[in-house]
Amino acid sequence: MSALAVAVLALQLVLSTPAAADPPSNSWAKLRMCESSGRYHINTGNGYYGAYQFDLPTWRSVGGAGRPDQASPLEQDYRALYLYRMRGWQPWECATKLGLKGDGDAKSKRKPSYAESAYMGGSGAAPPAPDPNVKPPWPGVVYAYGDCAPPLKTFQLRMNAFGYGFTGTGCYLDKTKQAVLDLQRANGIKDSGLLGPKTWTAAWEGKAPR
């Protein structure tokens, strides 16, 4: 293999994998889904911005310029990793809800490079809002407590038809578990708390929870 090919392969590995002690990309995906439904350009007017819901003082503490929601997904990923290395998961309430664990780089104070944050995988593209009244295909995954995924948002918004008042975080936490159990009990499904195909179908075609 030529020296050039070796160099290119090494660069690809750097861009596609986290530093040895950084959190895996799926942890960041769960965090973004819980904080902002994965929307990089969100500004709800509450003083928190972007996919990682930075406030301005925190954003600036890690070198961010302007407003987080106006920065590119790459920039927001980088600043989030920088913040993690400064303070661990502490700044994000969702990290506690999701049970995310710190590791060797948490609070290491080691400033990352953009190459090191490239693995975090944010595309910045918000998924289209589902019509909660139209039953979508079963996503093929059995969801359990702590999972975060776009189909969970679809389920949550559907359950609003029964008065649950979900905001659609896409993360399976206490309120979602209660809705799943209520739906299972109303439809004679084993109340496992797992969101499987029978419970998914019942949300659109079954009996309303009591």
Secondary structure, 3 states (H helix, E strand, C coil): CCHHHHHHHHHHHHHHCCCCCCCCHHHHHHHHHHHHCCCCCCECCCCCECCCCECHHHHHHCCCCCCHHHCCHHHHHHHHHHHHHHHCCCCCHHHHHHCCCCCCCCCCCCCCCHHHHHHHCCCCCCCCCCCCCCCCCCCCCCECCCCECHHHHHHHHHHHHHCCCCCCCCECCHHHHHHHHHHHHHCCCCCCCCECHHHHHHHHHCCCCC
